[in-house]
Amino acid sequence: MKELDIAGVYVAPILGWALVALVVWTMLRRLIDGLGASRWIWHRGLFDAALFVIVLGGVAAVAG
């Protein structure tokens, strides 16, 4: 793991991974809504949080 240099400010790599995960999560959420699968989700907030954590873990595993 190496810090990211953003305009001279060093930030933890998790910030970059979280941004990538946010983009992927947004696309997955739109896909789920587009397919109509969201009506099977019991608690939308918990599902969204769990999906983001899974995507972030996947991005961290691939990047790290």
Gaussian input, Z-matrix of N, CA and C with variables (Angstrom, degrees):
# hf/3-21g

backbone

0 1
 N
 C     1     B1
 C     2     B2     1     A1
 N     3     B3     2     A2     1     D1
 C     4     B4     3     A3     2     D2
 C     5     B5     4     A4     3     D3
 N     6     B6     5     A5     4     D4
 C     7     B7     6     A6     5     D5
 C     8     B8     7     A7     6     D6
 N     9     B9     8     A8     7     D7
 C    10    B10     9     A9     8     D8
 C    11    B11    10    A10     9     D9
 N    12    B12    11    A11    10    D10
 C    13    B13    12    A12    11    D11
 C    14    B14    13    A13    12    D12
 N    15    B15    14    A14    13    D13
 C    16    B16    15    A15    14    D14
 C    17    B17    16    A16    15    D15
 N    18    B18    17    A17    16    D16
 C    19    B19    18    A18    17    D17
 C    20    B20    19    A19    18    D18
 N    21    B21    20    A20    19    D19
 C    22    B22    21    A21    20    D20
 C    23    B23    22    A22    21    D21
 N    24    B24    23    A23    22    D22
 C    25    B25    24    A24    23    D23
 C    26    B26    25    A25    24    D24
 N    27    B27    26    A26    25    D25
 C    28    B28    27    A27    26    D26
 C    29    B29    28    A28    27    D27
 N    30    B30    29    A29    28    D28
 C    31    B31    30    A30    29    D29
 C    32    B32    31    A31    30    D30
 N    33    B33    32    A32    31    D31
 C    34    B34    33    A33    32    D32
 C    35    B35    34    A34    33    D33
 N    36    B36    35    A35    34    D34
 C    37    B37    36    A36    35    D35
 C    38    B38    37    A37    36    D36
 N    39    B39    38    A38    37    D37
 C    40    B40    39    A39    38    D38
 C    41    B41    40    A40    39    D39
 N    42    B42    41    A41    40    D40
 C    43    B43    42    A42    41    D41
 C    44    B44    43    A43    42    D42
 N    45    B45    44    A44    43    D43
 C    46    B46    45    A45    44    D44
 C    47    B47    46    A46    45    D45
 N    48    B48    47    A47    46    D46
 C    49    B49    48    A48    47    D47
 C    50    B50    49    A49    48    D48
 N    51    B51    50    A50    49    D49
 C    52    B52    51    A51    50    D50
 C    53    B53    52    A52    51    D51
 N    54    B54    53    A53    52    D52
 C    55    B55    54    A54    53    D53
 C    56    B56    55    A55    54    D54
 N    57    B57    56    A56    55    D55
 C    58    B58    57    A57    56    D56
 C    59    B59    58    A58    57    D57
 N    60    B60    59    A59    58    D58
 C    61    B61    60    A60    59    D59
 C    62    B62    61    A61    60    D60
 N    63    B63    62    A62    61    D61
 C    64    B64    63    A63    62    D62
 C    65    B65    64    A64    63    D63
 N    66    B66    65    A65    64    D64
 C    67    B67    66    A66    65    D65
 C    68    B68    67    A67    66    D66
 N    69    B69    68    A68    67    D67
 C    70    B70    69    A69    68    D68
 C    71    B71    70    A70    69    D69
 N    72    B72    71    A71    70    D70
 C    73    B73    72    A72    71    D71
 C    74    B74    73    A73    72    D72
 N    75    B75    74    A74    73    D73
 C    76    B76    75    A75    74    D74
 C    77    B77    76    A76    75    D75
 N    78    B78    77    A77    76    D76
 C    79    B79    78    A78    77    D77
 C    80    B80    79    A79    78    D78
 N    81    B81    80    A80    79    D79
 C    82    B82    81    A81    80    D80
 C    83    B83    82    A82    81    D81
 N    84    B84    83    A83    82    D82
 C    85    B85    84    A84    83    D83
 C    86    B86    85    A85    84    D84
 N    87    B87    86    A86    85    D85
 C    88    B88    87    A87    86    D86
 C    89    B89    88    A88    87    D87
 N    90    B90    89    A89    88    D88
 C    91    B91    90    A90    89    D89
 C    92    B92    91    A91    90    D90
 N    93    B93    92    A92    91    D91
 C    94    B94    93    A93    92    D92
 C    95    B95    94    A94    93    D93
 N    96    B96    95    A95    94    D94
 C    97    B97    96    A96    95    D95
 C    98    B98    97    A97    96    D96
 N    99    B99    98    A98    97    D97
 C   100   B100    99    A99    98    D98
 C   101   B101   100   A100    99    D99
 N   102   B102   101   A101   100   D100
 C   103   B103   102   A102   101   D101
 C   104   B104   103   A103   102   D102
 N   105   B105   104   A104   103   D103
 C   106   B106   105   A105   104   D104
 C   107   B107   106   A106   105   D105
 N   108   B108   107   A107   106   D106
 C   109   B109   108   A108   107   D107
 C   110   B110   109   A109   108   D108
 N   111   B111   110   A110   109   D109
 C   112   B112   111   A111   110   D110
 C   113   B113   112   A112   111   D111
 N   114   B114   113   A113   112   D112
 C   115   B115   114   A114   113   D113
 C   116   B116   115   A115   114   D114
 N   117   B117   116   A116   115   D115
 C   118   B118   117   A117   116   D116
 C   119   B119   118   A118   117   D117
 N   120   B120   119   A119   118   D118
 C   121   B121   120   A120   119   D119
 C   122   B122   121   A121   120   D120
 N   123   B123   122   A122   121   D121
 C   124   B124   123   A123   122   D122
 C   125   B125   124   A124   123   D123
 N   126   B126   125   A125   124   D124
 C   127   B127   126   A126   125   D125
 C   128   B128   127   A127   126   D126
 N   129   B129   128   A128   127   D127
 C   130   B130   129   A129   128   D128
 C   131   B131   130   A130   129   D129
 N   132   B132   131   A131   130   D130
 C   133   B133   132   A132   131   D131
 C   134   B134   133   A133   132   D132
 N   135   B135   134   A134   133   D133
 C   136   B136   135   A135   134   D134
 C   137   B137   136   A136   135   D135
 N   138   B138   137   A137   136   D136
 C   139   B139   138   A138   137   D137
 C   140   B140   139   A139   138   D138
 N   141   B141   140   A140   139   D139
 C   142   B142   141   A141   140   D140
 C   143   B143   142   A142   141   D141
 N   144   B144   143   A143   142   D142
 C   145   B145   144   A144   143   D143
 C   146   B146   145   A145   144   D144
 N   147   B147   146   A146   145   D145
 C   148   B148   147   A147   146   D146
 C   149   B149   148   A148   147   D147
 N   150   B150   149   A149   148   D148
 C   151   B151   150   A150   149   D149
 C   152   B152   151   A151   150   D150
 N   153   B153   152   A152   151   D151
 C   154   B154   153   A153   152   D152
 C   155   B155   154   A154   153   D153
 N   156   B156   155   A155   154   D154
 C   157   B157   156   A156   155   D155
 C   158   B158   157   A157   156   D156
 N   159   B159   158   A158   157   D157
 C   160   B160   159   A159   158   D158
 C   161   B161   160   A160   159   D159
 N   162   B162   161   A161   160   D160
 C   163   B163   162   A162   161   D161
 C   164   B164   163   A163   162   D162
 N   165   B165   164   A164   163   D163
 C   166   B166   165   A165   164   D164
 C   167   B167   166   A166   165   D165
 N   168   B168   167   A167   166   D166
 C   169   B169   168   A168   167   D167
 C   170   B170   169   A169   168   D168
 N   171   B171   170   A170   169   D169
 C   172   B172   171   A171   170   D170
 C   173   B173   172   A172   171   D171
 N   174   B174   173   A173   172   D172
 C   175   B175   174   A174   173   D173
 C   176   B176   175   A175   174   D174
 N   177   B177   176   A176   175   D175
 C   178   B178   177   A177   176   D176
 C   179   B179   178   A178   177   D177
 N   180   B180   179   A179   178   D178
 C   181   B181   180   A180   179   D179
 C   182   B182   181   A181   180   D180
 N   183   B183   182   A182   181   D181
 C   184   B184   183   A183   182   D182
 C   185   B185   184   A184   183   D183
 N   186   B186   185   A185   184   D184
 C   187   B187   186   A186   185   D185
 C   188   B188   187   A187   186   D186
 N   189   B189   188   A188   187   D187
 C   190   B190   189   A189   188   D188
 C   191   B191   190   A190   189   D189

   B1=1.4370
   B2=1.5151
   B3=1.2981
   B4=1.4478
   B5=1.5235
   B6=1.3034
   B7=1.4618
   B8=1.5312
   B9=1.3273
   B10=1.4549
   B11=1.5222
   B12=1.3298
   B13=1.4560
   B14=1.5224
   B15=1.3261
   B16=1.4611
   B17=1.5173
   B18=1.3102
   B19=1.4782
   B20=1.5231
   B21=1.3173
   B22=1.4489
   B23=1.5138
   B24=1.3132
   B25=1.4676
   B26=1.5214
   B27=1.3129
   B28=1.4520
   B29=1.5266
   B30=1.3243
   B31=1.4624
   B32=1.5224
   B33=1.3109
   B34=1.4602
   B35=1.5332
   B36=1.3261
   B37=1.4707
   B38=1.5200
   B39=1.3184
   B40=1.4670
   B41=1.5213
   B42=1.3263
   B43=1.4635
   B44=1.5264
   B45=1.3148
   B46=1.4666
   B47=1.5118
   B48=1.3250
   B49=1.4668
   B50=1.5164
   B51=1.3294
   B52=1.4662
   B53=1.5301
   B54=1.3195
   B55=1.4674
   B56=1.5223
   B57=1.3264
   B58=1.4631
   B59=1.5242
   B60=1.3263
   B61=1.4699
   B62=1.5220
   B63=1.3227
   B64=1.4631
   B65=1.5287
   B66=1.3239
   B67=1.4744
   B68=1.5317
   B69=1.3300
   B70=1.4655
   B71=1.5287
   B72=1.3256
   B73=1.4666
   B74=1.5283
   B75=1.3245
   B76=1.4657
   B77=1.5245
   B78=1.3253
   B79=1.4690
   B80=1.5251
   B81=1.3434
   B82=1.4684
   B83=1.5259
   B84=1.3174
   B85=1.4739
   B86=1.5259
   B87=1.3182
   B88=1.4635
   B89=1.5209
   B90=1.3364
   B91=1.4612
   B92=1.5214
   B93=1.3267
   B94=1.4681
   B95=1.5202
   B96=1.3255
   B97=1.4648
   B98=1.5257
   B99=1.3194
   B100=1.4566
   B101=1.5105
   B102=1.3187
   B103=1.4576
   B104=1.5265
   B105=1.3166
   B106=1.4629
   B107=1.5109
   B108=1.3066
   B109=1.4623
   B110=1.5214
   B111=1.3197
   B112=1.4662
   B113=1.5247
   B114=1.3111
   B115=1.4692
   B116=1.5269
   B117=1.3241
   B118=1.4610
   B119=1.5245
   B120=1.3385
   B121=1.4638
   B122=1.5113
   B123=1.3408
   B124=1.4546
   B125=1.5312
   B126=1.3371
   B127=1.4587
   B128=1.5187
   B129=1.3086
   B130=1.4630
   B131=1.5295
   B132=1.3283
   B133=1.4565
   B134=1.5243
   B135=1.3265
   B136=1.4647
   B137=1.5227
   B138=1.3226
   B139=1.4610
   B140=1.5208
   B141=1.3192
   B142=1.4595
   B143=1.5257
   B144=1.3332
   B145=1.4615
   B146=1.5286
   B147=1.3209
   B148=1.4644
   B149=1.5263
   B150=1.3226
   B151=1.4629
   B152=1.5228
   B153=1.3317
   B154=1.4630
   B155=1.5227
   B156=1.3194
   B157=1.4683
   B158=1.5311
   B159=1.3146
   B160=1.4664
   B161=1.5216
   B162=1.3247
   B163=1.4668
   B164=1.5260
   B165=1.3339
   B166=1.4687
   B167=1.5216
   B168=1.2991
   B169=1.4625
   B170=1.5102
   B171=1.3214
   B172=1.4662
   B173=1.5061
   B174=1.3201
   B175=1.4696
   B176=1.5249
   B177=1.3219
   B178=1.4697
   B179=1.5216
   B180=1.3207
   B181=1.4694
   B182=1.5209
   B183=1.3056
   B184=1.4711
   B185=1.5249
   B186=1.3442
   B187=1.4581
   B188=1.5279
   B189=1.3122
   B190=1.4628
   B191=1.4650
   A1=109.73
   A2=114.98
   A3=120.45
   A4=108.35
   A5=116.25
   A6=119.83
   A7=110.12
   A8=114.93
   A9=120.75
   A10=108.23
   A11=115.45
   A12=121.17
   A13=108.11
   A14=116.24
   A15=121.05
   A16=107.36
   A17=115.57
   A18=122.80
   A19=111.30
   A20=116.17
   A21=120.08
   A22=114.86
   A23=117.23
   A24=120.80
   A25=107.65
   A26=115.68
   A27=119.78
   A28=109.64
   A29=115.92
   A30=121.06
   A31=108.61
   A32=115.01
   A33=121.04
   A34=109.87
   A35=117.50
   A36=119.86
   A37=113.79
   A38=117.87
   A39=120.09
   A40=110.98
   A41=117.61
   A42=120.41
   A43=110.62
   A44=116.70
   A45=120.11
   A46=111.74
   A47=116.06
   A48=119.88
   A49=110.20
   A50=116.77
   A51=119.86
   A52=111.03
   A53=116.96
   A54=119.27
   A55=111.00
   A56=117.02
   A57=120.50
   A58=109.98
   A59=116.76
   A60=120.69
   A61=111.25
   A62=117.20
   A63=120.47
   A64=111.09
   A65=116.26
   A66=120.04
   A67=110.22
   A68=116.19
   A69=120.38
   A70=110.22
   A71=116.87
   A72=121.79
   A73=111.18
   A74=116.32
   A75=119.77
   A76=111.40
   A77=116.15
   A78=119.28
   A79=111.00
   A80=117.80
   A81=120.84
   A82=111.23
   A83=116.27
   A84=119.93
   A85=111.00
   A86=116.55
   A87=119.51
   A88=111.32
   A89=116.55
   A90=120.20
   A91=110.64
   A92=116.44
   A93=120.56
   A94=110.60
   A95=116.58
   A96=120.16
   A97=111.16
   A98=117.45
   A99=121.55
   A100=113.05
   A101=116.47
   A102=120.66
   A103=112.14
   A104=116.56
   A105=120.24
   A106=113.43
   A107=117.55
   A108=121.15
   A109=112.16
   A110=117.20
   A111=119.41
   A112=112.04
   A113=118.38
   A114=119.22
   A115=111.94
   A116=117.83
   A117=121.54
   A118=112.66
   A119=116.41
   A120=120.89
   A121=108.57
   A122=115.29
   A123=119.73
   A124=111.44
   A125=117.42
   A126=121.75
   A127=107.98
   A128=116.14
   A129=121.31
   A130=112.36
   A131=117.82
   A132=120.91
   A133=112.50
   A134=116.07
   A135=119.73
   A136=110.99
   A137=115.77
   A138=119.20
   A139=110.67
   A140=117.58
   A141=120.72
   A142=111.75
   A143=116.43
   A144=120.22
   A145=111.03
   A146=116.46
   A147=120.08
   A148=111.25
   A149=116.32
   A150=119.57
   A151=110.88
   A152=117.37
   A153=120.24
   A154=111.21
   A155=117.31
   A156=120.77
   A157=109.98
   A158=116.81
   A159=120.00
   A160=110.40
   A161=116.75
   A162=120.18
   A163=110.21
   A164=117.35
   A165=120.70
   A166=110.86
   A167=117.64
   A168=120.45
   A169=112.23
   A170=116.25
   A171=119.74
   A172=112.11
   A173=116.72
   A174=120.33
   A175=110.34
   A176=117.16
   A177=120.59
   A178=111.27
   A179=116.97
   A180=119.86
   A181=111.05
   A182=116.02
   A183=119.45
   A184=110.70
   A185=116.92
   A186=120.97
   A187=112.64
   A188=116.26
   A189=118.35
   A190=110.73
   D1=132.94
   D2=-179.78
   D3=-130.07
   D4=140.62
   D5=-179.59
   D6=-64.93
   D7=150.02
   D8=176.55
   D9=-91.27
   D10=137.02
   D11=178.44
   D12=-100.71
   D13=105.19
   D14=179.07
   D15=-113.34
   D16=103.88
   D17=179.59
   D18=53.22
   D19=41.52
   D20=177.39
   D21=85.72
   D22=-2.18
   D23=178.77
   D24=-105.80
   D25=123.47
   D26=179.40
   D27=-87.38
   D28=127.03
   D29=179.16
   D30=-124.41
   D31=158.68
   D32=-179.57
   D33=-67.01
   D34=146.73
   D35=-178.64
   D36=-63.71
   D37=-20.30
   D38=179.69
   D39=-62.72
   D40=-27.76
   D41=178.64
   D42=-65.42
   D43=-44.61
   D44=177.13
   D45=-65.46
   D46=-40.01
   D47=178.72
   D48=-65.72
   D49=-37.77
   D50=179.66
   D51=-66.30
   D52=-36.13
   D53=177.78
   D54=-66.49
   D55=-42.45
   D56=177.02
   D57=-64.23
   D58=-42.57
   D59=178.85
   D60=-63.96
   D61=-34.13
   D62=178.77
   D63=-65.16
   D64=-40.18
   D65=178.23
   D66=-65.35
   D67=-46.29
   D68=-179.50
   D69=-64.99
   D70=-41.66
   D71=179.34
   D72=-62.14
   D73=-41.16
   D74=178.29
   D75=-62.79
   D76=-42.38
   D77=178.89
   D78=-65.69
   D79=-41.63
   D80=178.57
   D81=-64.30
   D82=-40.43
   D83=179.92
   D84=-64.34
   D85=-41.96
   D86=177.56
   D87=-65.95
   D88=-36.34
   D89=177.07
   D90=-64.76
   D91=-43.02
   D92=178.97
   D93=-63.34
   D94=-43.02
   D95=177.79
   D96=-65.94
   D97=-39.31
   D98=-179.37
   D99=-66.52
   D100=-33.78
   D101=179.70
   D102=-81.42
   D103=-10.36
   D104=-179.18
   D105=80.36
   D106=13.45
   D107=-178.95
   D108=-78.63
   D109=-9.27
   D110=-177.83
   D111=-69.55
   D112=-17.80
   D113=179.31
   D114=-72.98
   D115=-13.87
   D116=177.70
   D117=-91.65
   D118=-4.16
   D119=-178.77
   D120=-84.55
   D121=126.07
   D122=-175.84
   D123=-75.49
   D124=-51.77
   D125=-177.91
   D126=-125.17
   D127=104.10
   D128=-170.75
   D129=-61.50
   D130=-41.03
   D131=-178.38
   D132=-63.91
   D133=-43.77
   D134=178.34
   D135=-66.14
   D136=-39.95
   D137=178.85
   D138=-63.21
   D139=-44.17
   D140=179.94
   D141=-62.89
   D142=-43.12
   D143=179.04
   D144=-63.72
   D145=-44.28
   D146=179.81
   D147=-65.21
   D148=-40.16
   D149=179.16
   D150=-64.46
   D151=-39.26
   D152=178.69
   D153=-65.46
   D154=-41.74
   D155=179.61
   D156=-64.22
   D157=-40.44
   D158=178.80
   D159=-64.71
   D160=-44.61
   D161=-179.94
   D162=-65.41
   D163=-42.41
   D164=178.48
   D165=-62.46
   D166=-40.69
   D167=176.21
   D168=-62.99
   D169=-39.49
   D170=177.34
   D171=-65.67
   D172=-42.59
   D173=178.77
   D174=-64.73
   D175=-42.40
   D176=179.00
   D177=-65.17
   D178=-36.51
   D179=179.35
   D180=-68.40
   D181=-39.08
   D182=-179.74
   D183=-72.56
   D184=-41.87
   D185=-176.06
   D186=-78.77
   D187=-31.60
   D188=-174.04
   D189=-98.70

